[in-house]
Amino acid sequence: MSDSTIDFDSDVLKRSHTIPVLVDFWAPWCAPCRALGPILERLAGKHSERFTLVKINTEELPEIAARYGIRSIPNVKLFVDGQVIDEFTGALPESMIEEWLNRVLPSPLRAKIRQAENEILAGHSDKAAALLEEVLAAEPGNAAAAVMLARLLLSSDHKRAAAMVAGIGPDSDVYPLAESIRTFSRLFEYTEQPETLPDAPVKTAYLSAIKHLKSADFERALSGFIDVVRKARHYDDDGARKACLAVFAFLGDDHDLTREYRGRLASALYV
């Protein structure tokens, strides 16, 4: 397909809802572009089931280049569901580009993950769990699916939930959520072995907050943890503060409880 015949909205934006689209912004006078082009074409052929390649000549389609703020070329952007999810500039070596693709390309099973999300919203946890198990059987390293399933398992099998996210590190987009699940699991151990907690005036209140957390009563859990922070900040290696941060990550920045109790935690820490 000639660059000049491309319908960007159809060939890139619309199509990216079906398969990721890698867009190579280039120009004939650009030597690095000419070096990068064959590499991208080779990788597109090798991974044709994972993404498709579209080349945009910035000389022929300057309005598209302007729309996406192209200031230097080559510029490569990955479109998924109509949005740019990642990009790079310059003629990188093939090995680095392939590593980048492996990191940023969404799972081919993302439709099944979306289906699982819809089942969760509908209250069908068992159906969602079954779908996520299928995804992980096919893609054991799928961090998004692992975190979703771990969330579903937390109340019934927190140890398995923690094990599912054990390998998710700081380089992952879902690391904050994985870390919150690991923190929850550590706390839930105390409800099974309270004797492992040191004796202190706040021990009963701390355990009570953990029990509220385990039953997903996040407001009472946060209130309890913040009370512990006020009275004995460093109890259980600063455990109450860490528990609050884990709840905030679990609920998300936009949740009403996160917004309200983040301020309360800050006040408790700096009184």
C-alpha positions as CSV (number, residue, x, y, z in Angstrom):
1,M,0.0,0.0,0.0
2,S,1.4,3.4,-1.0
3,D,1.7,5.9,1.9
4,S,-0.4,8.4,-0.1
5,T,-3.3,5.9,-0.3
6,I,-3.5,5.2,3.4
7,D,-6.8,6.1,5.2
8,F,-5.3,6.6,8.6
9,D,-8.6,6.4,10.5
10,S,-9.5,3.1,8.9
11,D,-6.1,1.5,8.3
12,V,-4.6,2.5,11.7
13,L,-7.1,3.6,14.3
14,K,-10.0,1.4,13.4
15,R,-7.9,-1.6,12.6
16,S,-6.0,-1.3,15.8
17,H,-9.1,-2.5,17.6
18,T,-8.7,-5.8,15.9
19,I,-4.9,-6.2,15.9
20,P,-2.1,-3.8,17.1
21,V,-0.8,-1.5,14.4
22,L,2.9,-0.4,14.3
23,V,3.2,2.9,12.5
24,D,6.6,3.9,11.0
25,F,6.8,7.6,10.4
26,W,9.6,8.1,7.9
27,A,10.7,10.2,4.9
28,P,12.8,9.2,1.8
29,W,15.6,11.7,2.6
30,C,16.1,10.2,6.1
31,A,19.0,7.8,6.1
32,P,18.2,6.2,9.6
33,C,14.6,5.7,8.2
34,R,15.9,3.8,5.3
35,A,18.0,1.6,7.7
36,L,15.1,1.0,10.0
37,G,12.4,0.3,7.4
38,P,13.7,-3.2,6.4
39,I,14.1,-4.2,10.0
40,L,10.5,-3.3,10.8
41,E,9.2,-5.1,7.7
42,R,11.2,-8.2,8.7
43,L,9.7,-8.2,12.2
44,A,6.2,-7.5,10.9
45,G,6.5,-10.6,8.7
46,K,7.9,-12.7,11.6
47,H,5.2,-11.6,14.0
48,S,2.3,-11.1,11.6
49,E,-0.2,-12.7,14.0
50,R,0.8,-10.2,16.7
51,F,0.8,-6.8,14.8
52,T,0.6,-5.2,11.4
53,L,2.9,-2.5,10.0
54,V,1.8,0.8,8.4
55,K,4.4,3.2,7.0
56,I,3.6,6.9,7.0
57,N,5.7,9.1,4.7
58,T,5.7,12.5,6.6
59,E,6.4,14.3,3.3
60,E,3.2,12.9,1.7
61,L,1.0,13.0,4.9
62,P,2.2,16.0,6.9
63,E,-1.2,16.5,8.6
64,I,-0.9,13.0,10.2
65,A,2.6,13.7,11.3
66,A,1.5,17.0,12.8
67,R,-1.5,15.3,14.5
68,Y,0.9,13.0,16.4
69,G,3.5,15.6,17.1
70,I,6.3,14.1,15.0
71,R,9.3,16.3,15.4
72,S,12.1,13.9,14.5
73,I,12.2,10.7,12.4
74,P,12.2,7.8,12.3
75,N,9.4,7.7,14.9
76,V,7.6,4.4,15.5
77,K,4.3,4.3,17.4
78,L,2.3,1.3,18.5
79,F,-1.5,1.8,18.3
80,V,-3.9,-0.4,20.3
81,D,-7.6,0.2,20.4
82,G,-7.2,3.6,18.6
83,Q,-4.6,4.9,21.0
84,V,-0.8,5.2,21.1
85,I,0.4,2.9,23.9
86,D,4.2,3.2,23.3
87,E,6.8,4.5,20.9
88,F,10.4,5.0,20.2
89,T,12.5,7.4,18.1
90,G,15.6,6.6,16.0
91,A,17.0,3.5,14.2
92,L,17.4,1.0,17.0
93,P,19.0,-2.4,16.5
94,E,16.7,-5.3,15.6
95,S,17.3,-7.1,18.9
96,M,16.3,-4.0,20.9
97,I,13.2,-3.5,18.8
98,E,12.1,-7.1,19.2
99,E,12.7,-6.9,23.0
100,W,10.6,-3.7,23.0
101,L,7.8,-5.4,21.0
102,N,7.7,-8.3,23.4
103,R,7.4,-5.9,26.3
104,V,4.7,-3.6,24.9
105,L,2.6,-5.7,22.6
106,P,-0.7,-6.7,24.3
107,S,-1.6,-10.4,24.7
108,P,-3.3,-12.0,21.7
109,L,-5.8,-13.2,24.4
110,R,-6.7,-9.7,25.5
111,A,-10.3,-10.3,24.3
112,K,-10.6,-13.2,26.8
113,I,-9.2,-10.9,29.5
114,R,-11.8,-8.3,28.6
115,Q,-14.4,-10.9,28.8
116,A,-13.2,-11.9,32.3
117,E,-13.4,-8.2,33.3
118,N,-17.0,-8.0,32.2
119,E,-17.8,-11.2,34.1
120,I,-16.3,-9.6,37.2
121,L,-18.3,-6.5,36.8
122,A,-21.4,-8.7,36.4
123,G,-20.6,-10.5,39.6
124,H,-19.7,-13.8,38.0
125,S,-16.4,-14.4,39.7
126,D,-16.3,-18.1,38.9
127,K,-16.7,-17.5,35.2
128,A,-14.1,-14.8,35.3
129,A,-11.6,-17.1,37.2
130,A,-12.2,-19.9,34.6
131,L,-11.4,-17.5,31.7
132,L,-8.3,-16.2,33.5
133,E,-7.1,-19.7,34.2
134,E,-7.3,-20.4,30.4
135,V,-5.3,-17.3,29.6
136,L,-2.6,-18.3,32.1
137,A,-2.5,-21.8,30.8
138,A,-1.7,-20.4,27.4
139,E,0.5,-17.5,28.6
140,P,2.0,-18.3,32.1
141,G,3.8,-14.9,32.1
142,N,0.7,-12.8,31.5
143,A,0.9,-10.4,34.4
144,A,-2.4,-8.7,33.8
145,A,-4.3,-12.0,33.9
146,A,-2.3,-13.2,37.0
147,V,-3.1,-10.0,38.9
148,M,-6.8,-10.2,38.0
149,L,-7.0,-13.9,39.1
150,A,-5.0,-13.2,42.3
151,R,-7.5,-10.5,43.2
152,L,-10.3,-13.0,42.9
153,L,-8.5,-15.5,45.0
154,L,-7.4,-13.2,47.8
155,S,-10.3,-13.8,50.2
156,S,-10.4,-17.6,49.7
157,D,-6.7,-18.5,49.1
158,H,-4.4,-15.6,49.8
159,K,-1.3,-17.8,49.7
160,R,-2.0,-18.9,46.1
161,A,-2.9,-15.3,45.2
162,A,0.5,-14.1,46.5
163,A,2.3,-17.0,44.7
164,M,0.6,-16.0,41.4
165,V,2.1,-12.5,41.5
166,A,5.4,-13.4,43.1
167,G,7.3,-12.9,39.9
168,I,5.9,-9.5,38.9
169,G,8.6,-6.9,39.4
170,P,8.9,-3.1,39.3
171,D,9.2,-3.1,35.5
172,S,5.6,-4.3,35.1
173,D,2.6,-1.9,34.7
174,V,0.7,-4.0,37.3
175,Y,3.5,-4.0,39.8
176,P,1.7,-1.7,42.3
177,L,-1.3,-4.0,42.3
178,A,0.8,-7.1,42.6
179,E,2.7,-5.6,45.5
180,S,-0.6,-4.8,47.3
181,I,-1.7,-8.4,46.9
182,R,1.6,-9.6,48.4
183,T,1.1,-7.2,51.3
184,F,-2.4,-8.3,51.9
185,S,-1.3,-11.9,51.9
186,R,1.4,-11.2,54.5
187,L,-1.2,-9.4,56.7
188,F,-3.7,-12.2,56.3
189,E,-1.1,-14.6,57.8
190,Y,-1.5,-12.8,61.1
191,T,-5.2,-13.7,61.3
192,E,-4.1,-17.4,61.2
193,Q,-1.1,-17.0,63.4
194,P,-1.6,-13.9,65.6
195,E,1.1,-15.1,68.0
196,T,3.7,-14.1,65.4
197,L,2.9,-10.5,66.0
198,P,4.7,-8.8,68.9
199,D,2.7,-7.9,71.9
200,A,1.8,-4.2,72.1
201,P,-1.1,-2.0,73.1
202,V,-2.1,-1.7,69.4
203,K,-2.0,-5.4,68.6
204,T,-5.7,-6.0,69.0
205,A,-6.6,-2.9,66.9
206,Y,-4.1,-3.9,64.2
207,L,-5.5,-7.4,64.0
208,S,-9.0,-6.0,63.9
209,A,-8.1,-3.8,60.9
210,I,-6.6,-6.8,59.1
211,K,-9.8,-8.8,59.6
212,H,-11.8,-5.9,58.1
213,L,-9.4,-5.9,55.2
214,K,-9.8,-9.6,54.7
215,S,-13.6,-9.2,54.5
216,A,-13.1,-6.4,52.0
217,D,-14.4,-3.8,54.4
218,F,-11.9,-1.3,53.2
219,E,-13.2,1.8,55.0
220,R,-13.1,0.2,58.4
221,A,-9.7,-1.4,57.6
222,L,-8.2,2.0,56.6
223,S,-9.7,3.7,59.7
224,G,-8.2,1.0,61.9
225,F,-4.8,1.1,60.3
226,I,-4.6,4.9,60.5
227,D,-5.5,4.7,64.2
228,V,-2.5,2.4,64.7
229,V,-0.3,4.8,62.7
230,R,-1.3,7.6,65.2
231,K,-0.6,5.5,68.2
232,A,2.4,3.3,67.2
233,R,3.7,4.3,63.8
234,H,6.5,1.7,63.7
235,Y,4.6,-1.3,64.9
236,D,5.1,-4.4,62.7
237,D,7.9,-2.6,60.8
238,D,5.6,0.3,59.8
239,G,3.0,-2.2,58.9
240,A,-0.1,-0.1,59.3
241,R,1.2,2.6,56.9
242,K,2.2,0.0,54.4
243,A,-1.2,-1.6,54.7
244,C,-2.9,1.8,53.8
245,L,-0.6,2.3,50.8
246,A,-1.5,-1.3,49.7
247,V,-5.2,-0.6,50.0
248,F,-4.8,2.7,47.9
249,A,-3.0,0.7,45.2
250,F,-5.6,-2.0,45.3
251,L,-8.6,0.4,45.0
252,G,-6.9,2.8,42.6
253,D,-6.1,6.5,42.8
254,D,-9.6,7.6,41.7
255,H,-11.5,5.6,44.3
256,D,-13.4,7.7,46.8
257,L,-11.8,5.9,49.8
258,T,-8.3,6.4,48.4
259,R,-8.9,10.2,48.0
260,E,-10.4,10.5,51.5
261,Y,-8.0,8.3,53.5
262,R,-4.8,9.3,51.7
263,G,-5.3,12.7,53.3
264,R,-6.1,11.2,56.7
265,L,-3.0,9.0,56.5
266,A,-0.9,12.1,55.8
267,S,-2.3,13.9,58.8
268,A,-1.7,10.9,61.0
269,L,2.0,10.7,59.9
270,Y,2.8,14.4,60.4
271,V,1.0,15.3,63.6
